[in-house]
Amino acid sequence: MLDVTPSIRNFAQAIDRQRQALERIPLLEGSRPDLVALARELDEAEVAALALTAGEFFAQAARVVSVPVLRADAISEEFRVYESRAAGADAVLLRAAAMPPELLARLSQAASSTHMSPCIACGSEEEMARAAKLRAVIAVESPALLAKAPPRTVLLALRDAPDLRGRADAVLDARLTDAQSFRAALAAEEP
């Protein structure tokens, strides 16, 4: 039996900047041997959140940080939602195109029931509308979709692109490999 306690770190709240700023979320491999030290270092550098793929060091890294952790590899089974929470995730990534609407709703509800933020990757306006009804963070690969997002939603870009500031609340950034690169990215965005 998994020990699944509710999350107390709110991913959606941590990245919601109402498009006034763009949070850069380091995207890290959960199998990196230096992940725990790196996660701690990024936490001390004041990242808003971390995005980690599943791996042998995921749970250890999630335990040592004070910021919310997104399980960044898409899941499609309800058990994986609870497994993610038991490992310390505060948010999970679900792909709208990868499952029927009923399963998407069930997985989103499973995440919400443990106080995790469901982040739903959307590839169309229809998928974004479904995600908004589920009160999920809307994640997009195509920046063109950002302009078509429903009002009052939190928007996460799954990859970096020019001019995301003002159009998305946050972006996953695999280039942020340590605290120094995170600080440099912040400095580059300052007006």
C-alpha positions as a Python dict, from the first residue, in 0.01 Angstrom:
ca = {
    (1, 'M'): (0, 0, 0),
    (2, 'L'): (134, 344, -91),
    (3, 'D'): (155, 611, 176),
    (4, 'V'): (-30, 891, -2),
    (5, 'T'): (-56, 1209, 203),
    (6, 'P'): (-194, 1529, 55),
    (7, 'S'): (50, 1777, -94),
    (8, 'I'): (99, 2103, 94),
    (9, 'R'): (301, 2270, -185),
    (10, 'N'): (76, 2421, -451),
    (11, 'F'): (230, 2401, -799),
    (12, 'A'): (-39, 2608, -973),
    (13, 'Q'): (-12, 2884, -714),
    (14, 'A'): (369, 2882, -730),
    (15, 'I'): (375, 2948, -1106),
    (16, 'D'): (69, 3175, -1136),
    (17, 'R'): (209, 3518, -1216),
    (18, 'Q'): (-97, 3637, -1408),
    (19, 'R'): (130, 3683, -1710),
    (20, 'Q'): (322, 3962, -1533),
    (21, 'A'): (638, 3753, -1526),
    (22, 'L'): (755, 3424, -1671),
    (23, 'E'): (865, 3162, -1422),
    (24, 'R'): (1145, 2944, -1553),
    (25, 'I'): (1110, 2592, -1418),
    (26, 'P'): (1419, 2374, -1444),
    (27, 'L'): (1339, 2042, -1613),
    (28, 'L'): (1567, 1770, -1476),
    (29, 'E'): (1608, 1397, -1525),
    (30, 'G'): (1504, 1196, -1219),
    (31, 'S'): (1787, 952, -1281),
    (32, 'R'): (2071, 1209, -1249),
    (33, 'P'): (2308, 1094, -974),
    (34, 'D'): (2357, 1457, -863),
    (35, 'L'): (1983, 1533, -862),
    (36, 'V'): (1940, 1572, -486),
    (37, 'A'): (2224, 1825, -453),
    (38, 'L'): (2112, 2005, -768),
    (39, 'A'): (1750, 2026, -649),
    (40, 'R'): (1865, 2170, -316),
    (41, 'E'): (2089, 2421, -496),
    (42, 'L'): (1804, 2535, -724),
    (43, 'D'): (1567, 2563, -426),
    (44, 'E'): (1819, 2790, -254),
    (45, 'A'): (1838, 2996, -577),
    (46, 'E'): (1462, 3054, -531),
    (47, 'V'): (1312, 2872, -826),
    (48, 'A'): (931, 2876, -816),
    (49, 'A'): (910, 2501, -882),
    (50, 'L'): (1099, 2205, -1022),
    (51, 'A'): (1001, 1965, -1299),
    (52, 'L'): (1148, 1618, -1266),
    (53, 'T'): (1107, 1307, -1476),
    (54, 'A'): (1059, 979, -1294),
    (55, 'G'): (1378, 810, -1188),
    (56, 'E'): (1561, 657, -897),
    (57, 'F'): (1640, 995, -733),
    (58, 'F'): (1298, 1161, -783),
    (59, 'A'): (1166, 1092, -431),
    (60, 'Q'): (1487, 1199, -258),
    (61, 'A'): (1498, 1525, -452),
    (62, 'A'): (1130, 1598, -386),
    (63, 'R'): (1185, 1550, -12),
    (64, 'V'): (1474, 1797, 18),
    (65, 'V'): (1311, 2098, -150),
    (66, 'S'): (1056, 2348, -26),
    (67, 'V'): (920, 2428, -373),
    (68, 'P'): (653, 2228, -558),
    (69, 'V'): (766, 1943, -781),
    (70, 'L'): (598, 1852, -1111),
    (71, 'R'): (632, 1494, -1236),
    (72, 'A'): (716, 1595, -1590),
    (73, 'D'): (683, 1266, -1774),
    (74, 'A'): (322, 1221, -1881),
    (75, 'I'): (125, 953, -1700),
    (76, 'S'): (-187, 771, -1813),
    (77, 'E'): (-278, 538, -1526),
    (78, 'E'): (-453, 627, -1202),
    (79, 'F'): (-203, 423, -1000),
    (80, 'R'): (79, 644, -1137),
    (81, 'V'): (-97, 953, -998),
    (82, 'Y'): (-89, 808, -646),
    (83, 'E'): (261, 671, -699),
    (84, 'S'): (374, 1021, -798),
    (85, 'R'): (222, 1173, -486),
    (86, 'A'): (379, 904, -265),
    (87, 'A'): (716, 994, -423),
    (88, 'G'): (665, 1361, -335),
    (89, 'A'): (517, 1511, -652),
    (90, 'D'): (292, 1814, -610),
    (91, 'A'): (172, 1812, -971),
    (92, 'V'): (145, 1558, -1251),
    (93, 'L'): (150, 1596, -1627),
    (94, 'L'): (-137, 1437, -1820),
    (95, 'R'): (-172, 1443, -2200),
    (96, 'A'): (-523, 1515, -2323),
    (97, 'A'): (-459, 1351, -2661),
    (98, 'A'): (-332, 1030, -2503),
    (99, 'M'): (-658, 927, -2335),
    (100, 'P'): (-1035, 944, -2361),
    (101, 'P'): (-1203, 1240, -2187),
    (102, 'E'): (-1345, 1015, -1912),
    (103, 'L'): (-1001, 884, -1817),
    (104, 'L'): (-853, 1234, -1829),
    (105, 'A'): (-1124, 1353, -1590),
    (106, 'R'): (-1064, 1058, -1357),
    (107, 'L'): (-686, 1113, -1346),
    (108, 'S'): (-734, 1486, -1296),
    (109, 'Q'): (-972, 1414, -1007),
    (110, 'A'): (-724, 1165, -857),
    (111, 'A'): (-454, 1434, -864),
    (112, 'S'): (-685, 1695, -712),
    (113, 'S'): (-799, 1455, -440),
    (114, 'T'): (-443, 1447, -305),
    (115, 'H'): (-407, 1825, -343),
    (116, 'M'): (-181, 1791, -646),
    (117, 'S'): (-217, 2016, -947),
    (118, 'P'): (-317, 1835, -1264),
    (119, 'C'): (-125, 1984, -1558),
    (120, 'I'): (-289, 1886, -1883),
    (121, 'A'): (-87, 1903, -2202),
    (122, 'C'): (-316, 2031, -2475),
    (123, 'G'): (-274, 2041, -2850),
    (124, 'S'): (-600, 2211, -2948),
    (125, 'E'): (-858, 2463, -2830),
    (126, 'E'): (-1098, 2177, -2757),
    (127, 'E'): (-844, 2009, -2529),
    (128, 'M'): (-777, 2340, -2355),
    (129, 'A'): (-1150, 2386, -2291),
    (130, 'R'): (-1165, 2036, -2136),
    (131, 'A'): (-862, 2111, -1918),
    (132, 'A'): (-1015, 2441, -1804),
    (133, 'K'): (-1336, 2262, -1699),
    (134, 'L'): (-1120, 2028, -1491),
    (135, 'R'): (-954, 2333, -1328),
    (136, 'A'): (-614, 2215, -1442),
    (137, 'V'): (-299, 2400, -1532),
    (138, 'I'): (-305, 2416, -1911),
    (139, 'A'): (24, 2303, -2062),
    (140, 'V'): (101, 2365, -2430),
    (141, 'E'): (380, 2266, -2665),
    (142, 'S'): (281, 2518, -2931),
    (143, 'P'): (311, 2884, -2825),
    (144, 'A'): (42, 2966, -3086),
    (145, 'L'): (-216, 2803, -2857),
    (146, 'L'): (-140, 3042, -2571),
    (147, 'A'): (-345, 3319, -2732),
    (148, 'K'): (-645, 3086, -2754),
    (149, 'A'): (-642, 2976, -2388),
    (150, 'P'): (-959, 3019, -2184),
    (151, 'P'): (-959, 3318, -1947),
    (152, 'R'): (-845, 3281, -1585),
    (153, 'T'): (-630, 2976, -1646),
    (154, 'V'): (-271, 2911, -1546),
    (155, 'L'): (-58, 2848, -1856),
    (156, 'L'): (258, 2640, -1870),
    (157, 'A'): (469, 2629, -2186),
    (158, 'L'): (628, 2286, -2222),
    (159, 'R'): (917, 2425, -2423),
    (160, 'D'): (1089, 2758, -2450),
    (161, 'A'): (1010, 2996, -2733),
    (162, 'P'): (1064, 3366, -2800),
    (163, 'D'): (826, 3614, -2641),
    (164, 'L'): (657, 3385, -2387),
    (165, 'R'): (656, 3661, -2127),
    (166, 'G'): (305, 3802, -2102),
    (167, 'R'): (159, 3497, -2278),
    (168, 'A'): (243, 3214, -2033),
    (169, 'D'): (289, 3200, -1659),
    (170, 'A'): (579, 2955, -1668),
    (171, 'V'): (797, 2750, -1900),
    (172, 'L'): (980, 2421, -1854),
    (173, 'D'): (1344, 2483, -1932),
    (174, 'A'): (1588, 2192, -1971),
    (175, 'R'): (1875, 2437, -2021),
    (176, 'L'): (1865, 2531, -1653),
    (177, 'T'): (2108, 2272, -1527),
    (178, 'D'): (2222, 2448, -1209),
    (179, 'A'): (2168, 2757, -994),
    (180, 'Q'): (2412, 2962, -1203),
    (181, 'S'): (2225, 2898, -1528),
    (182, 'F'): (1895, 2973, -1350),
    (183, 'R'): (2023, 3308, -1223),
    (184, 'A'): (2165, 3392, -1566),
    (185, 'A'): (1826, 3321, -1729),
    (186, 'L'): (1653, 3550, -1479),
    (187, 'A'): (1905, 3829, -1538),
    (188, 'A'): (1859, 3800, -1916),
    (189, 'E'): (1483, 3856, -1882),
    (190, 'E'): (1503, 4168, -1668),
    (191, 'P'): (1398, 4480, -1858),
}
